[in-house]
């Protein structure tokens, strides 16, 4: 029972962010974007808009864990995005 209460406390201490706040924190950082079809793009988040369209630079394309190539600056339309995370 004590362990369950400790887990609840950890969850309650987490800060809930809106999508805009989340992306603001990631701006000018390297991110990993996974698309609906499984492709991943790793690059520097330069900008985003209110629809969550993303602009990345220094971008690499990855498919099934294998680097396919370097794309440079790209634009990803919001409806194709499945997951956004920071990347170190």
C-alpha positions as CSV (number, residue, x, y, z in Angstrom):
1,X,0.0,0.0,0.0
2,X,2.9,2.4,0.8
3,X,4.4,1.8,-2.6
4,X,1.1,2.6,-4.3
5,X,0.9,5.9,-2.4
6,X,4.5,6.8,-3.4
7,X,3.6,6.2,-7.0
8,X,0.6,8.5,-6.7
9,X,2.7,11.2,-5.2
10,X,5.2,11.0,-8.1
11,X,2.4,11.2,-10.6
12,X,0.8,14.2,-8.8
13,X,4.2,16.1,-8.8
14,X,4.5,15.8,-12.6
15,X,3.7,19.0,-14.5
16,X,1.0,18.7,-17.1
17,X,1.9,20.6,-20.3
18,X,-0.2,21.7,-23.2
19,X,1.2,20.7,-26.7
20,X,2.4,24.3,-27.2
21,X,4.2,24.4,-23.9
22,X,5.8,21.0,-24.7
23,X,7.0,22.2,-28.1
24,X,8.2,25.5,-26.7
25,X,10.5,23.4,-24.4
26,X,11.8,21.5,-27.3
27,X,12.5,24.4,-29.6
28,X,16.1,24.8,-30.6
29,X,16.8,21.2,-29.3
30,X,17.3,18.0,-31.1
31,X,14.0,16.0,-31.4
32,X,12.9,12.6,-32.8
33,X,9.7,12.6,-34.8
34,X,8.0,9.3,-35.7
35,X,5.5,9.3,-38.5
36,X,2.4,7.1,-38.8
37,X,4.2,4.9,-41.3
38,X,7.2,4.1,-39.0
39,X,9.8,6.5,-40.5
40,X,11.7,8.6,-38.0
41,X,13.3,11.9,-38.4
42,X,16.0,13.3,-36.0
43,X,16.8,16.9,-36.2
44,X,16.9,20.4,-34.6
45,X,13.4,21.8,-34.0
46,X,13.5,25.3,-35.6
47,X,9.8,26.3,-35.6
48,X,6.2,25.1,-35.3
49,X,2.8,26.6,-35.9
50,X,-0.6,26.4,-34.1
51,X,-1.4,23.2,-36.1
52,X,1.8,21.6,-34.9
53,X,3.4,21.5,-38.3
54,X,7.2,21.3,-37.7
55,X,10.3,22.7,-39.3
56,X,13.5,20.8,-38.6
57,X,17.1,21.4,-39.7
58,X,20.1,19.1,-39.7
59,X,17.7,16.3,-40.2
60,X,18.5,12.6,-40.6
61,X,16.0,10.0,-41.9
62,X,15.8,6.6,-40.1
63,X,13.8,3.6,-41.1
64,X,13.7,0.5,-38.9
65,X,16.6,1.7,-36.8
66,X,18.8,2.2,-39.9
67,X,20.0,5.7,-41.0
68,X,18.9,6.2,-44.6
69,X,20.4,9.6,-45.2
70,X,20.8,13.3,-44.3
71,X,18.0,15.6,-45.5
72,X,19.0,19.0,-44.1
73,X,16.0,21.3,-43.5
74,X,12.5,19.8,-43.8
75,X,8.9,20.5,-43.0
76,X,6.6,17.9,-41.5
77,X,2.9,18.3,-41.8
78,X,1.1,17.8,-38.5
79,X,-1.3,15.0,-39.6
80,X,1.6,12.7,-40.4
81,X,3.1,12.8,-36.9
82,X,2.6,9.9,-34.5
83,X,5.2,10.8,-31.8
84,X,7.5,13.7,-30.8
85,X,10.3,13.3,-28.2
86,X,13.5,14.9,-27.2
87,X,16.7,13.3,-28.5
88,X,20.1,13.4,-27.0
